[in-house]
Amino acid sequence: MREQFETNFFGPVNQIKAAIPAMRKQHSGHVIVLTAGHLGTPGMGMYCASNWALEGYCDSMAYEIAPFNIKMTIVQPTMEIGVLTNKIVSVPPQPQYTPEKNPAPLVRGIIDGLLERIEGAQHYSEEEQRSLVSDEIVSIYPRLPMDMKATLLAETVSAITAIGGHENPPARHIVGHEGVASVKEKLKTVSEELEDFVEVSCAVDIEDRESHEGENGVTKEGP
């Protein structure tokens, strides 16, 4: 858990803190931060939490640095960039979450299946651990074809340069069709749930409720 936050949260935060003074001095700048998005993934709770923490920090910082003409953009690349181009460490699930007892899809199985289907990926020798689904802690570097790695990185760099220096850059920049579709579905679900429970949500606004009661001629007697 601590390693996740040290790498995914404190690392970028320290870089941002180091860059902001120079941008303040020149009264211009654009901070671009890569995160893993704000969608929950089964089996990646700590990874998602560390990235959400970074996004919360950046959202707050954006208001603080705006008076200095400094922009802030959170770039959410495809999962392939964050996962398939880095070292993957998988630990065995707790007994309660094994496939035999829990049907929820865990990310280790999803990634393992993805690696098996990638055309041109290099195979592991018999002595090497090939599957992320194991009873032991497994660490592997995905052996992707070089052209696939180059394409993944080039697409992300292109997405970053497209907004770099833009007069009015987006607060969030989603990269890839899959990412866009996932965010749209998430926002749709949140919006639908908000409407389903909007009356209950607004019922806790004491001042607003009292004003409506006053407008309707309803008064409350004291205790």
N, C-alpha and C positions, 0 to 999 in steps of 0.2 A: 504494500500500500504506500509506504513512504517513498519508495523508489519511483513509483508511478507519479506521485505529486512532485517529487524533486525534478524529474525530467520534463513532465508535461505541463506543470504549472509554474514552479519557482524558476526554472530555466528561462522560459520566455519572459516572465515578469522581470527578472534581473536584466535581460537584454533591453526591454522597453524602458526601464528606469535609467539605464545607461545612455540611451539615445535621446530621451526627451529633453534634457538640458540644452543640447546643441540646437534642437529644433525650436525650443522656446527663444533662444538667443537670436536666431535668424527669422523668427516669427513666421515659420512655414515648415511643413513636413507632412509626411503620410506614413503612418504606422500600419503595416500589413502583417497580420498574424494568422498562421495556419493552425486550424484545430480539426478535431474529428467530428464536428457537428454536435447537435443537441438532440440526438435520437438515442434512446436506450437500446442496448444490445445485450441479450442474455449471455452471461458468462464474462462480461466485460464491465462490470459495475464500477470498479476502481478506475479503469481507463476512461470511461465515460465521465465519471465524477471529476477527475482531474481536468478534463477538457472543458466541462461545463463551468468549473471554477474559473478557468482562464477566460472564458467568454464573459462571465459575470464581471470579472475585473476589467476587461476591455470595454464593455458596455458602460461601466461607471467612469472609467478613465476618459472615454470619448467626450463626455460633458466637461470634464475638468480641463482638457487641453484645447477644446474648441475655441476659447477666447484668444489663443495664441496662433490661430489659423493652422492648427495641426489636425489632420484627418485621421480617422481610425477605421480600418476595415478588417473584418474577420473573414478569412477565406476558408471555406469548407470543401476540401478536395474529396475525390472519390475514396471509398474505403481501400481500394487497391494501393493508393499512394501511401496511406498510413500503415498498411499491413503488409502488403506483398513486396515492398521495397525496404523493409527493415527486418531485424531479427524478431522471430516469433517465439515466445516462451509459453508453454501450455502446462498447466498442472492438472492432475486428476480431480474430477468433481467429488464433492462430498457424497456419501452414500445415498442421501436423500434425493440427489439430483442426477443419479445415473439414468441412462436411457430406459432401463427396465422399470424404474419407479416414477420417472418424470418425463413426460413427452415433449416438454419445452425444448426447442432447438437451441443447442449451445453453440457458441461461436467457434469453438475448436472443431466441431464436426462440420460446420459450414465451410470454414477455411480449408479443412482437410479435403473435403469434396471438391472445392474449387481448384485446389492445387492438382488434384488427380485429373481434372478435366482440361487443364491448360495444355493446349497443343504446343509441342516443342520444349516443354519443361524438361530439365535434366532429371534423370532417375537417380535414386540413392543406391549405394551398394548394399549388399546383404548385411554388412557390419554396422551400417548406419540406421538410425531410427527414422522410419519413413512416415509414420503416422502421428498426428497430434493427439489422437484418441488413444491414450495409454494410461496405465496404472502408475506411471512414473512421470517426473517432471521432464518435459521434452523441450529442447531448444533447437531451432533450425533457421537457416536463412533460405527463403524461397528461391529455388533455382530457376528463375524465369529466363526466357530467351532474351538476349540483349536488345533485340529490336522492340520487344514488348516493354522492357524497362525504359528504353529511350522514349517510346511513345508516351508512356504514363508521365514521365517527368516533363516532356516537351509540352503536353497538354496543360499541365499545371502551371508551368512557367508562362505559357501563352495567356492563361486566364489571369495571372498576376499582372503581367505587363499591360494587359488590356485596361486595367483600372488604375495602374500606377500613374500618378501625376494628373489624374482626372480632376476637373474642377469641382465636381460634386460626386465623389465615389460612393458606392453603396456601403452601408454599415455592415452588411453581410453579402458575401459573394459565393454562391453555390456553384460547384464545378461538376459537370457530368450529368447526363440524362437521369441516371439512377438517383443521384443526390437530389436533383430538382423534384423528381417524382416523390421521393420519400418525404421531403420537406412539405410539399403540397398536401400529401396525405395526412401528415402530422397536424398541420394547421387546420385542415378540414375537420379532423377529429376533435381538436380542441374547441373549434368554433361551434360544432354541433353539441358538444357536452356543455359548453357555456350557455347556449340557448335552452337546453333541457332543464338546467338548474338555475336560470337567471333570477327567478323570483325568490328562491331560497337565498341566493347569494346577496341580493339587494336588501333582503329583510334585516340584515345586521347593521345597516346604515341608520343609526339612531336619529341623527339630526335630520336626515332626509325623510324618514318616516314621520317624525313629528311635524315637519313642514307640510307634508301631504295631509296629515290629520287636521292641521289648522285650516288648510285650504278647503277641506270638506266640512268644516264646521264642527269637527269632533274635538272635544276637550277632555283631558284626563283629570280626574279628581286626585287629590293628594291622598297619601296613605292614612 
